[in-house]
Amino acid sequence: RAWISALDDPKRRSCWDAEGRRVCDTGYLEQPARCFYYGGMPGHARHECLSAEALEERLSCELVHHLVGSSSSLVRGLPLRLFPTEGFADLPEGTDLPAAEAAIRAARTCESLYVGPTENAGHGLFAGEALAAGCFIGEYVGLLMETSSLEDGGRRDEYVCAYPGHGLCVSSAHIGGVTRTINHAPGHAANVAIASLFVDGAFHLAVVTRATVEAGAQLLLDYGAGFWAARHAEPSKLSC
């Protein structure tokens, strides 16, 4: 299932059935040990295979595999705050929707990716092999929170993303996944988009390629005019 946990009750995970009834699980969900590729794919001169702890240290961020609500009360009331997904991209043609939903339930990202340093933006996310349009990259995960609680209206949060719930957003500033390292590119220069998928009673933010991505190319997302306007800044790449 596509679970959502809470900061103040991390062992209780929630989702909702087809009739909107909350389903809870309190069993321990152990994530398998994973090697995160850094600097290149295996065989590349700069390739490193990092543990989650080692990558967390480089990114200054706790890695999580699913959405984490800022409080258990927010998670309990989430279905009452959801609304249609205007403002989010449609799934690109060729996207395998059942496969994307299965990946979200399994907290799985595309295996053909690596995180690497960039000249202008700290870190970026790169394609380890050619990716077709419509390829599911991963869920944009982090802290699901009240937009009103963002410091300085969110202008200091370079990792905040809108969420299709009244007054809600997802921030991966302090907790998140490798998708938090995706940098900005304007308009058609962006090769990924974020689409909102309704899975197990809640929305999940799916990062999907919108065009063919060549091996070694950086994955880039158009952050949108509102992101830059809120910061009174010109579009540029941000440090990740």
N, CA and C of each residue as an Amber inpcrd file, in Angstrom:
protein
   720
   0.8350000  -1.2020000   0.0000000   0.0000000   0.0000000   0.0000000
   0.8680000   1.2500000   0.0000000   0.2760000   2.3510000  -0.4240000
   0.9890000   3.6280000  -0.4480000   0.7880000   4.3180000   0.8980000
   1.6640000   4.0090000   1.8560000   1.4960000   4.4860000   3.2140000
   1.9390000   5.9350000   3.3830000   1.3180000   6.6060000   4.3600000
   1.7410000   7.9250000   4.8170000   1.8740000   7.8320000   6.3310000
   3.0300000   8.2090000   6.8650000   3.2400000   8.1630000   8.3100000
   3.1890000   9.5800000   8.8690000   3.4920000   9.7240000  10.1590000
   3.4670000  11.0340000  10.8110000   4.6970000  11.1910000  11.6910000
   5.1720000  12.4180000  11.8050000   6.3640000  12.6690000  12.6080000
   6.1790000  12.2540000  14.0560000   4.9790000  12.5150000  14.6290000
   4.7610000  12.2380000  16.0350000   4.2670000  10.8170000  16.3070000
   4.0810000  10.0170000  15.2470000   3.6530000   8.6250000  15.4080000
   4.2100000   7.8210000  14.2420000   5.5350000   7.7200000  14.1500000
   6.1670000   7.1630000  12.9480000   5.8690000   5.6880000  12.6950000
   5.4680000   4.9460000  13.7190000   5.2160000   3.5260000  13.5290000
   3.8060000   3.2330000  13.0210000   2.9330000   4.2460000  13.0240000
   1.5710000   4.0550000  12.5240000   1.4620000   4.6640000  11.1310000
   1.2370000   3.8150000  10.1450000   1.1190000   4.2790000   8.7610000
  -0.3300000   4.1890000   8.3120000  -0.7150000   5.1330000   7.4590000
  -2.1160000   5.2250000   7.0490000  -2.2620000   5.2270000   5.5390000
  -3.3660000   4.6780000   5.0850000  -3.8620000   4.8790000   3.7320000
  -5.3850000   4.7400000   3.8440000  -6.0830000   4.7600000   2.7080000
  -7.5410000   4.7380000   2.7470000  -8.0560000   3.7850000   1.6870000
  -9.1470000   3.0760000   2.0180000  -9.6860000   2.1160000   1.0620000
 -10.5760000   2.8120000   0.0450000 -11.1770000   2.0310000  -0.8390000
 -11.9660000   2.5940000  -1.9350000 -13.1810000   3.3680000  -1.4370000
 -13.6180000   3.1210000  -0.2130000 -14.7720000   3.8230000   0.3550000
 -14.3440000   4.9450000   1.2930000 -13.0620000   5.2610000   1.2990000
 -12.5730000   6.3660000   2.0970000 -12.3240000   6.0480000   3.5510000
 -12.3500000   4.7700000   3.9200000 -12.0940000   4.3950000   5.3050000
 -10.5890000   4.2670000   5.5460000 -10.1530000   4.7960000   6.6710000
  -8.7290000   4.7870000   6.9850000  -8.2590000   3.3720000   7.3210000
  -7.1460000   3.0040000   6.7410000  -6.5110000   1.7160000   7.0100000
  -5.1750000   2.0170000   7.6810000  -4.9380000   1.4040000   8.8360000
  -3.7070000   1.6680000   9.5770000  -2.8690000   0.4100000   9.6940000
  -1.5800000   0.6140000   9.8060000  -0.6640000  -0.4890000  10.0310000
   0.3720000  -0.0250000  11.0420000   0.6560000  -0.8480000  12.0360000
   1.6350000  -0.4880000  13.0540000   2.8050000  -1.4610000  13.0830000
   2.8330000  -2.3570000  12.0940000   3.9600000  -3.2800000  12.0290000
   5.2160000  -2.5710000  11.5710000   6.3470000  -3.1310000  11.8880000
   7.6170000  -2.5270000  11.5030000   7.8880000  -2.8050000  10.0420000
   8.0300000  -1.7590000   9.2540000   8.2940000  -1.8880000   7.8270000
   9.7810000  -1.6390000   7.5860000  10.5190000  -2.6970000   7.4510000
  11.9600000  -2.5660000   7.2670000  12.2800000  -2.3430000   5.7950000
  12.9930000  -1.2620000   5.5330000  13.4160000  -0.9890000   4.1690000
  14.6960000  -1.7680000   3.8830000  14.7480000  -2.4690000   2.7630000
  15.9600000  -3.2360000   2.4540000  17.1630000  -2.3180000   2.2930000
  18.3140000  -2.8200000   2.6990000  19.5490000  -2.0550000   2.5260000
  19.7370000  -1.7640000   1.0440000  20.1070000  -0.5490000   0.7380000
  20.2050000  -0.1590000  -0.6610000  21.5050000   0.5790000  -0.9040000
  22.0610000   0.3430000  -2.0620000  23.2360000   1.0800000  -2.5070000
  22.7650000   2.2350000  -3.3900000  23.1590000   3.4450000  -3.0380000
  22.8260000   4.6160000  -3.8400000  24.0280000   4.9550000  -4.7180000
  23.7940000   5.0300000  -6.0090000  24.8750000   5.3660000  -6.9270000
  25.1700000   6.8640000  -6.8510000  26.4440000   7.1890000  -6.8020000
  26.8680000   8.5870000  -6.7180000  28.0330000   8.7950000  -7.6790000
  27.9440000   9.8620000  -8.4720000  29.0410000  10.2220000  -9.3750000
  29.0100000   9.5370000 -10.7190000  28.2560000   8.4720000 -10.8550000
  28.1700000   7.7340000 -12.1080000  27.6670000   6.3330000 -11.8560000
  27.3780000   5.6200000 -12.9250000  26.9290000   4.2420000 -12.8160000
  28.1400000   3.3220000 -12.6220000  27.9070000   2.0770000 -12.2230000
  29.0260000   1.1460000 -12.0720000  29.8790000   1.0950000 -13.3410000
  31.1840000   1.1370000 -13.1710000  32.0990000   1.1540000 -14.3020000
  32.6100000   2.5360000 -14.6290000  31.8960000   3.5660000 -14.1650000
  32.3430000   4.9400000 -14.3940000  33.4760000   5.2540000 -13.4240000
  34.4240000   6.0820000 -13.8760000  35.6010000   6.3830000 -13.0610000
  35.2410000   7.0350000 -11.7340000  34.1240000   7.7880000 -11.7090000
  33.7590000   8.5010000 -10.4790000  32.6410000   7.7920000  -9.7140000
  32.3350000   6.5810000 -10.0980000  31.2490000   5.8490000  -9.4370000
  31.5690000   5.5340000  -7.9880000  30.5890000   5.7820000  -7.1250000
  30.6450000   5.3480000  -5.7380000  29.3240000   4.6790000  -5.3960000
  29.3760000   3.6910000  -4.5410000  28.1590000   3.0350000  -4.0550000
  28.0220000   3.4170000  -2.5820000  27.0500000   4.2690000  -2.2780000
  26.9170000   4.8240000  -0.9380000  25.7680000   4.1690000  -0.1770000
  25.9530000   4.0180000   1.1080000  24.8510000   3.6190000   1.9850000
  23.9180000   4.8120000   2.1540000  22.7180000   4.5530000   2.6800000
  21.7860000   5.6480000   2.9280000  22.4120000   6.6770000   3.8680000
  23.1060000   6.2080000   4.8820000  23.7200000   7.1220000   5.8470000
  24.7690000   8.0050000   5.1890000  25.5530000   7.4330000   4.2920000
  26.6020000   8.2150000   3.6230000  25.9950000   9.2570000   2.6880000
  24.9120000   8.8900000   1.9820000  24.2760000   9.8540000   1.0990000
  23.5800000  10.9490000   1.9050000  22.9720000  10.5760000   3.0340000
  22.3470000  11.5810000   3.8980000  23.3660000  12.6280000   4.3330000
  24.5700000  12.1840000   4.6500000  25.6050000  13.1170000   5.0820000
  25.9790000  14.0810000   3.9660000  26.0450000  13.5940000   2.7450000
  26.4200000  14.4730000   1.6240000  25.2940000  15.4400000   1.2650000
  24.0540000  14.9960000   1.4250000  22.9210000  15.8440000   1.0640000
  22.4040000  16.6720000   2.2280000  22.8970000  16.3950000   3.4320000
  22.4130000  17.0740000   4.6460000  20.8980000  16.9370000   4.7760000
  20.4390000  15.7180000   4.6010000  19.0060000  15.4430000   4.5900000
  18.7730000  14.0060000   5.0130000  17.7210000  13.7660000   5.8060000
  17.3360000  12.4030000   6.1610000  16.5520000  11.7870000   4.9990000
  16.9580000  10.6270000   4.5400000  16.2750000   9.9650000   3.4420000
  15.0570000   9.2070000   3.9530000  13.9220000   9.4300000   3.2980000
  12.6980000   8.6920000   3.5960000  12.1650000   8.1160000   2.2950000
  11.2700000   7.1320000   2.4280000  10.7700000   6.4290000   1.2470000
   9.3020000   6.7290000   0.9430000   8.6390000   7.4790000   1.8410000
   7.2320000   7.7800000   1.6360000   6.9180000   9.1370000   2.2560000
   5.7270000   9.6490000   2.0280000   5.3200000  10.9150000   2.6160000
   5.2360000  10.7870000   4.1350000   5.6430000  11.8550000   4.8140000
   5.5700000  11.9090000   6.2720000   4.7670000  13.1430000   6.6580000
   3.6180000  12.9370000   7.3030000   2.8060000  14.0620000   7.7370000
   3.4490000  14.7840000   8.9010000   3.2520000  16.0960000   8.9780000
   3.8450000  16.8650000  10.0690000   3.2150000  16.5310000  11.4090000
   2.0150000  15.9350000  11.4060000   1.3640000  15.5070000  12.6440000
   0.3780000  14.3970000  12.3220000   0.0540000  13.6010000  13.3360000
  -0.9160000  12.5280000  13.1270000  -2.3050000  13.0900000  12.8630000
  -2.6310000  14.2420000  13.4270000  -3.9420000  14.8420000  13.1720000
  -4.0620000  15.2860000  11.7190000  -2.9850000  15.7900000  11.1420000
  -3.0220000  16.1700000   9.7300000  -3.2600000  14.9360000   8.8680000
  -2.5770000  13.8340000   9.1760000  -2.7460000  12.6170000   8.3900000
  -4.1720000  12.0940000   8.5110000  -4.7270000  12.0830000   9.7220000
  -6.0950000  11.5830000   9.9230000  -7.1030000  12.3810000   9.0990000
  -6.9190000  13.6910000   9.0250000  -7.8830000  14.5370000   8.3280000
  -7.5810000  14.7670000   6.8700000  -6.5640000  14.1040000   6.3340000
  -6.1310000  14.3690000   4.9690000  -7.2390000  14.2020000   3.9260000
  -8.0640000  13.1340000   3.9590000  -9.0840000  12.9860000   2.9110000
 -10.0500000  14.1630000   2.8070000 -10.2680000  14.8740000   3.9000000
 -11.1970000  16.0050000   3.8880000 -10.5940000  17.2400000   3.2390000
  -9.3010000  17.2110000   2.9950000  -8.6160000  18.3910000   2.4710000
  -8.1600000  18.2370000   1.0320000  -8.4450000  17.1020000   0.4290000
  -7.9930000  16.8640000  -0.9360000  -8.9000000  17.5730000  -1.9310000
  -8.3350000  17.9720000  -3.0360000  -9.1220000  18.5960000  -4.0960000
  -8.5250000  18.2010000  -5.4430000  -9.2930000  18.4170000  -6.5320000
  -8.7900000  18.0340000  -7.8630000  -7.4350000  18.6630000  -8.1540000
  -6.7180000  18.0400000  -9.0710000  -5.2900000  18.3410000  -9.2420000
  -4.9900000  19.3590000 -10.3360000  -5.7390000  20.4620000 -10.3850000
  -5.3750000  21.5100000 -11.3200000  -3.9790000  22.0330000 -10.9780000
  -3.2300000  22.3850000 -12.0090000  -1.9010000  22.9350000 -11.7860000
  -0.8020000  21.8960000 -11.8510000  -1.1680000  20.6120000 -11.9070000
  -0.1620000  19.5630000 -12.0370000  -0.1700000  19.0530000 -13.4720000
   0.9800000  18.5870000 -13.9160000   1.1020000  18.0850000 -15.2760000
   0.3070000  16.7910000 -15.4420000  -0.2050000  16.5860000 -16.6530000
  -0.7890000  15.2890000 -16.9800000   0.3400000  14.2810000 -17.1490000
   0.0220000  13.0210000 -16.9280000   1.0350000  12.0030000 -17.1570000
   1.4510000  12.0210000 -18.6250000   2.7410000  12.0520000 -18.9120000
   3.1870000  12.0410000 -20.3100000   2.7030000  10.7910000 -21.0320000
   2.4970000  10.9370000 -22.3240000   2.0800000   9.7990000 -23.1280000
   3.1140000   8.6840000 -23.0240000   2.6410000   7.4830000 -22.8630000
   3.5330000   6.3400000 -22.7440000   3.7800000   5.9030000 -21.3220000
   3.3050000   6.6940000 -20.3340000   3.5090000   6.3110000 -18.9360000
   2.6800000   5.0780000 -18.6050000   3.2990000   4.1250000 -17.9750000
   2.6120000   2.9130000 -17.5230000   2.0210000   3.2180000 -16.1510000
   0.7260000   3.5900000 -16.1130000   0.1010000   4.0040000 -14.8620000
   0.1020000   2.9010000 -13.8060000  -0.3020000   1.6640000 -14.1320000
  -0.2540000   0.6200000 -13.1010000   1.1490000   0.4010000 -12.5400000
   2.1640000   0.4960000 -13.4030000   3.5360000   0.3200000 -12.9320000
   3.9460000   1.4680000 -12.0180000   3.5240000   2.6940000 -12.3430000
   3.8430000   3.8430000 -11.5020000   3.1680000   3.7130000 -10.1430000
   1.9200000   3.2910000 -10.1230000   1.2170000   3.1000000  -8.8580000
   1.8770000   2.0060000  -8.0290000   2.2900000   0.9270000  -8.6830000
   2.9700000  -0.1590000  -7.9730000   4.2880000   0.3210000  -7.3870000
   5.0120000   1.1640000  -8.1230000   6.2880000   1.6810000  -7.6310000
   6.0770000   2.5740000  -6.4150000   5.0150000   3.3760000  -6.4290000
   4.7140000   4.2250000  -5.2780000   4.3780000   3.3640000  -4.0650000
   3.6010000   2.3200000  -4.2730000   3.2570000   1.4240000  -3.1520000
   4.4930000   0.7240000  -2.5970000   5.4290000   0.4340000  -3.4590000
   6.6490000  -0.2650000  -3.0350000   7.7590000   0.7030000  -2.6140000
   7.4650000   2.0170000  -2.6500000   8.4620000   3.0440000  -2.3240000
   9.7320000   2.8330000  -3.1440000   9.5360000   2.6240000  -4.4500000
  10.6480000   2.2680000  -5.3310000  10.9160000   3.4000000  -6.3270000
  12.1760000   3.7180000  -6.5380000  12.5670000   4.6810000  -7.5590000
  13.1860000   3.9340000  -8.7320000  13.3170000   4.6350000  -9.8460000
  13.9690000   4.0670000 -11.0210000  15.3950000   3.6670000 -10.6460000
  15.8240000   2.4910000 -11.0790000  17.1600000   2.0020000 -10.7160000
  18.2660000   2.6240000 -11.5620000  17.9150000   3.2060000 -12.6930000
  18.9310000   3.7310000 -13.6130000  19.1990000   5.2070000 -13.3540000
  19.4890000   5.5320000 -12.0960000  19.7290000   6.9080000 -11.7000000
  20.9820000   6.9790000 -10.8390000  21.5970000   8.1380000 -10.8330000
  22.6530000   8.3850000  -9.8520000  22.6430000   9.8580000  -9.4740000
  23.0270000  10.1250000  -8.2360000  23.1900000  11.4890000  -7.7480000
  24.6260000  11.8910000  -8.0040000  24.8200000  13.1310000  -8.4020000
  26.1800000  13.5820000  -8.6640000  26.3400000  15.0640000  -8.4000000
  27.5790000  15.5050000  -8.2200000  27.8340000  16.9390000  -8.0210000
  27.6080000  17.6930000  -9.3230000  27.1730000  18.9320000  -9.2060000
  27.0040000  19.7910000 -10.3730000  27.8070000  21.0630000 -10.1780000
  28.1010000  21.7170000 -11.2630000  28.9610000  22.9030000 -11.2160000
  28.2740000  24.0700000 -10.5290000  26.9420000  24.1960000 -10.7540000
  26.2470000  25.3890000 -10.2720000  25.2360000  25.1280000  -9.1650000
  24.9130000  23.8640000  -8.8990000  23.7670000  23.6130000  -8.0300000
  24.0110000  22.5790000  -6.9420000  25.2330000  22.3570000  -6.5660000
  25.4800000  21.4280000  -5.4720000  25.3900000  19.9790000  -5.9020000
  24.1770000  19.4850000  -6.0370000  23.9420000  18.1200000  -6.4880000
  22.8290000  18.1100000  -7.5280000  22.8290000  17.0460000  -8.3230000
  21.7750000  16.8510000  -9.2980000  21.4630000  15.3740000  -9.4240000
  20.3940000  15.0590000 -10.1330000  20.0070000  13.6730000 -10.3830000
  20.1820000  13.3940000 -11.8670000  20.8460000  12.2800000 -12.1870000
  21.2440000  11.9980000 -13.5580000  20.7000000  10.6420000 -14.0140000
  20.4840000  10.5340000 -15.3250000  20.0620000   9.2660000 -15.9230000
  21.2800000   8.3880000 -16.1450000  21.2580000   7.1870000 -15.5890000
  22.3770000   6.2730000 -15.7640000  22.3570000   5.5660000 -17.1010000
  21.1930000   5.5420000 -17.7260000  21.0380000   4.9900000 -19.0750000
  19.9170000   5.7600000 -19.7500000  19.7540000   5.5960000 -21.0500000
  18.7070000   6.3150000 -21.7700000  17.3360000   5.9490000 -21.2020000
  16.5130000   6.9670000 -20.9530000  15.1780000   6.7740000 -20.4010000
  14.1450000   7.2580000 -21.4140000  13.1340000   6.4650000 -21.6460000
  12.0720000   6.8420000 -22.5830000  11.1270000   7.8410000 -21.9360000
  10.4200000   8.5930000 -22.7560000   9.3730000   9.4770000 -22.2380000
   8.3350000   8.6420000 -21.5040000   7.8660000   9.1570000 -20.3890000
   6.8700000   8.4310000 -19.6040000   7.4700000   7.4830000 -18.5870000
   8.7930000   7.5370000 -18.3950000   9.4510000   6.6670000 -17.4190000
   9.2250000   7.2240000 -16.0080000   8.7590000   6.3840000 -15.0960000
   8.5620000   6.7990000 -13.7090000   9.9200000   6.8820000 -13.0160000
  10.2320000   8.0650000 -12.4920000  11.5090000   8.2860000 -11.8130000
  11.3930000   7.9620000 -10.3270000  10.3580000   8.4590000  -9.6990000
  10.1590000   8.2240000  -8.2790000   9.1230000   9.1930000  -7.7400000
   8.7240000   8.9720000  -6.5030000   7.7870000   9.8800000  -5.8540000
   8.5580000  11.0320000  -5.2210000   8.0010000  12.2390000  -5.3160000
   8.5800000  13.3660000  -4.5940000   8.0730000  13.2860000  -3.1660000
   8.9190000  12.8100000  -2.2630000   8.5240000  12.5900000  -0.8770000
   9.1890000  13.6170000   0.0200000   8.6530000  13.7360000   1.2180000
   9.1760000  14.6740000   2.1910000   8.1470000  14.8960000   3.2670000
   8.1870000  16.0710000   3.8750000   7.2720000  16.4050000   4.9620000
   6.0100000  17.0330000   4.3910000   4.8830000  16.3570000   4.5770000
   3.5780000  16.8870000   4.1710000   3.0990000  17.8080000   5.2820000
   2.9340000  19.0810000   4.9810000   2.7480000  20.0700000   6.0430000
   1.8160000  21.1960000   5.6150000   1.4310000  21.9960000   6.6040000
   0.6270000  23.1910000   6.3390000   1.5000000  24.2290000   5.6430000
   1.0110000  24.7630000   4.5390000   1.7500000  25.8100000   3.8440000
   1.9630000  27.0110000   4.7540000   0.9840000  27.2760000   5.6140000
   1.0650000  28.4390000   6.5070000   2.1890000  28.3180000   7.5260000
   2.6880000  27.1030000   7.7440000   3.7540000  26.9160000   8.7330000
   5.1440000  27.0900000   8.1340000   5.2350000  27.3100000   6.8410000
   6.5290000  27.5280000   6.2160000   7.1390000  28.8380000   6.7000000
   8.3880000  28.7900000   7.0550000   9.0700000  29.9960000   7.4960000
   9.1780000  30.9940000   6.3530000   8.8350000  32.2340000   6.6350000
   8.9440000  33.3060000   5.6400000   8.1330000  32.9920000   4.3890000
   6.9710000  32.3370000   4.5950000   6.1000000  32.0280000   3.4620000
   6.6870000  31.0450000   2.4790000   7.7250000  30.3200000   2.9020000
   8.3420000  29.3420000   2.0180000   9.4450000  29.8920000   1.1490000
   9.7140000  31.1890000   1.2650000  10.7280000  31.7910000   0.3890000
  12.1300000  31.2780000   0.6960000  12.3230000  30.7390000   1.8920000
  13.6420000  30.2050000   2.2350000  13.7330000  28.6960000   1.9840000
  12.6520000  28.1000000   1.5960000  12.6290000  26.6520000   1.3720000
  12.7800000  26.3760000  -0.1170000  13.9360000  25.8870000  -0.5040000
  14.2040000  25.6150000  -1.9160000  13.6500000  24.2690000  -2.3560000
  13.0340000  23.5400000  -1.4420000  12.6010000  22.1740000  -1.7310000
  11.1020000  21.9850000  -1.5550000  10.3460000  23.0630000  -1.5270000
   8.9130000  22.9620000  -1.2880000   8.1700000  22.7640000  -2.6070000
   7.1520000  21.9100000  -2.5600000   6.3530000  21.6010000  -3.7430000
   4.8850000  21.6360000  -3.3500000   4.0510000  22.1800000  -4.2160000
   2.6140000  22.2090000  -3.9470000   2.0780000  20.7870000  -3.8270000
   1.0260000  20.6480000  -3.0310000   0.3540000  19.3540000  -2.8600000
  -1.1380000  19.5950000  -3.0330000  -1.8440000  18.6800000  -3.7200000
  -3.2720000  18.8920000  -3.9830000  -4.1670000  18.6760000  -2.7630000
  -3.9380000  19.4750000  -1.7470000  -4.7650000  19.4790000  -0.5540000
  -4.8580000  20.9050000  -0.0680000  -6.0020000  21.3240000   0.4550000
  -6.1950000  22.7110000   0.8590000  -5.1330000  23.1420000   1.8650000
  -4.3050000  24.1190000   1.4660000  -3.3060000  24.6760000   2.3580000
  -2.1660000  23.7450000   2.6880000  -1.8600000  22.7780000   1.8170000
  -0.8210000  21.8010000   2.0980000   0.3040000  21.8700000   1.0630000
   1.4800000  21.4230000   1.4750000   2.6260000  21.3420000   0.5790000
   3.5220000  20.2100000   1.0500000   4.5030000  19.8710000   0.2350000
   5.5070000  18.8710000   0.6050000   6.8680000  19.5520000   0.5560000
   7.6020000  19.4550000   1.6510000   8.9550000  20.0140000   1.7010000
   9.9580000  18.8930000   1.9400000  10.9880000  18.8580000   1.1200000
  12.0600000  17.8800000   1.3250000  13.3420000  18.5700000   1.7770000
  13.1780000  19.7040000   2.4630000  14.3470000  20.4420000   2.9340000
  15.1560000  19.6350000   3.9390000  14.4640000  18.9170000   4.8270000
  15.1600000  18.1880000   5.8880000  14.9520000  16.6790000   5.8010000
  13.8390000  16.2370000   5.2370000  13.6150000  14.8230000   4.9730000
  13.0890000  14.6870000   3.5570000  13.5580000  13.6820000   2.8340000
  13.1160000  13.5330000   1.4570000  13.8080000  12.3560000   0.7960000
  13.6650000  12.2670000  -0.5180000  14.2940000  11.2130000  -1.3050000
  15.2460000  11.8000000  -2.3230000  15.7630000  10.9610000  -3.2040000
  16.7330000  11.4550000  -4.1830000  16.1040000  12.4250000  -5.1790000
  14.7760000  12.4080000  -5.3290000  14.1440000  13.3470000  -6.2570000
  14.2980000  14.7940000  -5.7970000  14.6690000  15.0150000  -4.5410000
  14.8730000  16.3780000  -4.0550000  16.0770000  17.0400000  -4.7270000
  16.9420000  16.2610000  -5.3710000  18.1370000  16.8180000  -6.0100000
  17.8800000  17.2490000  -7.4490000  16.6490000  17.1240000  -7.9370000
  16.3470000  17.5320000  -9.3180000  16.3630000  19.0550000  -9.4060000
  17.1510000  19.5800000 -10.3130000  17.3130000  21.0180000 -10.4790000
  16.3590000  21.5880000 -11.5250000  16.4010000  22.9200000 -11.6420000
  15.4600000  23.6600000 -12.4920000  15.9790000  23.8410000 -13.9140000
  15.0450000  23.7790000 -14.8550000  15.2780000  24.2260000 -16.2320000
  13.9530000  24.7710000 -16.7410000  13.9650000  25.8540000 -17.5050000
  12.7120000  26.4820000 -17.9300000  12.0510000  25.7620000 -19.1010000
  10.7180000  25.7370000 -19.0710000   9.9230000  25.3140000 -20.2090000
  10.3430000  24.0000000 -20.8410000  10.5880000  24.0580000 -22.1420000
  10.8880000  22.8450000 -22.9050000  12.2620000  22.2610000 -22.5860000
  13.0950000  23.0180000 -21.8720000  14.3900000  22.4760000 -21.4790000
  14.2530000  21.4580000 -20.3470000  13.1180000  21.4800000 -19.6650000
  12.8710000  20.5070000 -18.5980000  12.5170000  19.1610000 -19.2120000
  13.0950000  18.1020000 -18.6760000  12.8180000  16.7720000 -19.2330000
  12.0160000  15.8770000 -18.2930000  11.6390000  16.4000000 -17.1170000
  10.7290000  15.6790000 -16.2310000   9.6120000  16.6140000 -15.7860000
   8.5390000  16.0330000 -15.3190000   7.4110000  16.7890000 -14.7900000
   6.8870000  16.0690000 -13.5550000   6.1190000  16.7860000 -12.7470000
   5.4760000  16.1850000 -11.5850000   3.9940000  16.0500000 -11.8580000
   3.5050000  14.8340000 -11.7690000   2.0840000  14.5550000 -11.9350000
   1.5310000  14.0450000 -10.6060000   0.2770000  14.3520000 -10.3500000
  -0.3500000  13.9270000  -9.1030000  -1.1570000  12.6550000  -9.3550000
  -0.8110000  11.5830000  -8.6270000  -1.5020000  10.3060000  -8.7620000
  -2.2810000  10.0060000  -7.4890000  -3.5290000   9.5930000  -7.6490000
  -4.3660000   9.2330000  -6.5000000  -4.2110000   7.7350000  -6.2660000
  -3.5230000   7.3900000  -5.1880000  -3.2120000   5.9880000  -4.9010000
  -3.5990000   5.6840000  -3.4610000  -4.4500000   4.6820000  -3.2740000
  -4.8520000   4.2410000  -1.9330000  -5.3900000   5.3840000  -1.0840000
  -6.2400000   6.2100000  -1.6940000  -6.9840000   7.2130000  -0.9480000
  -6.3020000   8.5370000  -0.7270000  -5.1140000   8.7530000  -1.3060000
  -4.4200000  10.0320000  -1.1480000  -3.6110000  10.3250000  -2.4030000
  -3.2540000  11.5890000  -2.5650000  -2.4400000  11.9720000  -3.7070000
  -0.9590000  11.7460000  -3.4160000  -0.2370000  11.3630000  -4.4710000
   1.2040000  11.1790000  -4.3920000   1.8140000  11.8710000  -5.6060000
   2.9470000  12.5220000  -5.4140000   3.5740000  13.3270000  -6.4560000
   4.5820000  12.4810000  -7.2180000   4.2400000  12.1470000  -8.4460000
   5.0630000  11.2650000  -9.2680000   5.9380000  12.0890000 -10.2060000
   7.2300000  11.8450000 -10.1630000   8.1650000  12.4720000 -11.1020000
   8.3160000  11.5370000 -12.2930000   8.0060000  12.0470000 -13.4890000
   7.9720000  11.2390000 -14.7060000   8.7050000  11.9790000 -15.8210000
   9.4360000  11.2520000 -16.6470000  10.1000000  11.9020000 -17.7780000
   9.0610000  12.3560000 -18.8030000   9.2450000  13.5460000 -19.3130000
   8.3230000  14.1010000 -20.3140000   8.8930000  13.9970000 -21.7200000
  10.1350000  13.5760000 -21.8060000  10.8110000  13.4050000 -23.1000000
  11.8960000  12.3530000 -22.9110000  12.4530000  11.8930000 -24.0090000
  13.5690000  10.9550000 -23.9210000  14.7600000  11.6440000 -23.2540000
  15.3840000  10.9440000 -22.3320000  16.5420000  11.4780000 -21.6190000
  17.7440000  10.6030000 -21.9540000  18.7900000  11.2240000 -22.4590000
  19.9770000  10.4690000 -22.8360000  20.7680000  10.0270000 -21.6000000
  21.5040000   8.9500000 -21.7400000  22.3490000   8.4720000 -20.6520000
  23.3390000   9.5560000 -20.2470000  23.4570000   9.7950000 -18.9540000
  24.3690000  10.8010000 -18.4340000  23.7810000  12.1880000 -18.3210000
  22.5730000  12.3950000 -18.8750000  21.9430000  13.7180000 -18.8220000
  21.3380000  13.9610000 -17.4450000  21.3620000  15.2170000 -17.0370000
  20.7620000  15.5870000 -15.7650000  19.2400000  15.6870000 -15.9210000
  18.5080000  15.1980000 -14.9300000  17.0590000  15.3530000 -14.9120000
  16.7350000  16.7600000 -14.4240000  15.8580000  17.4500000 -15.1580000
  15.5600000  18.8510000 -14.8770000  14.0580000  19.0930000 -14.8970000
  13.6040000  19.9060000 -13.9630000  12.1860000  20.1920000 -13.7610000
  11.9610000  21.6930000 -13.8170000  10.9030000  22.1220000 -14.4860000
  10.5350000  23.5370000 -14.4600000   9.8290000  23.8140000 -13.1330000
  10.4710000  24.5740000 -12.2660000   9.8980000  24.8460000 -10.9490000
   8.6410000  25.7150000 -11.0260000   8.4560000  26.4260000 -12.1250000
   7.2700000  27.2510000 -12.2950000   7.5040000  28.7020000 -11.9130000
   6.7660000  29.6000000 -12.5660000   6.9410000  31.0380000 -12.3360000
   6.6400000  31.4200000 -10.8930000   5.6520000  30.7350000 -10.2780000
   5.2810000  31.0780000  -8.9090000   6.4020000  30.8440000  -7.9210000
   7.1950000  29.8200000  -8.1640000   8.3280000  29.5100000  -7.2820000
   9.2940000  30.6860000  -7.2310000   9.6060000  31.2290000  -8.4180000
  10.5860000  32.3100000  -8.4790000   9.9810000  33.6240000  -8.0260000
   8.7020000  33.8550000  -8.3500000   8.0590000  35.1020000  -7.9440000
   8.0090000  35.2200000  -6.4240000   7.7570000  34.0860000  -5.7460000
   7.6780000  34.1060000  -4.2830000   9.0210000  34.4630000  -3.6560000
  10.0930000  34.2320000  -4.3860000  11.4280000  34.4980000  -3.8710000
  12.0240000  35.7850000  -4.4390000  11.2240000  36.4810000  -5.2680000
  11.6970000  37.7170000  -5.8950000  13.0410000  37.4820000  -6.5600000
  13.1210000  36.3600000  -7.3000000  14.3960000  35.9610000  -7.9000000
  14.2050000  35.6110000  -9.3610000  15.2780000  35.7290000 -10.1050000
  15.2940000  35.2830000 -11.4870000  15.5060000  33.7680000 -11.5120000
  14.8740000  33.0790000 -12.4770000  15.0700000  31.6160000 -12.5500000
  16.5350000  31.2670000 -12.6960000  16.9710000  30.3570000 -11.8580000
  18.3340000  29.8670000 -11.9130000  18.3520000  28.5370000 -11.1900000
  19.4330000  27.8250000 -11.2700000  19.5530000  26.5750000 -10.5480000
  19.8630000  26.8360000  -9.0850000  19.2650000  26.0520000  -8.2210000
  19.4540000  26.2160000  -6.7840000  20.3240000  25.1070000  -6.2340000
  20.9630000  25.3560000  -5.1240000  21.7780000  24.3450000  -4.4770000
  20.9180000  23.2680000  -3.8830000  21.2800000  22.0180000  -4.1020000
  20.5410000  20.8910000  -3.5540000  21.4250000  20.1190000  -2.6040000
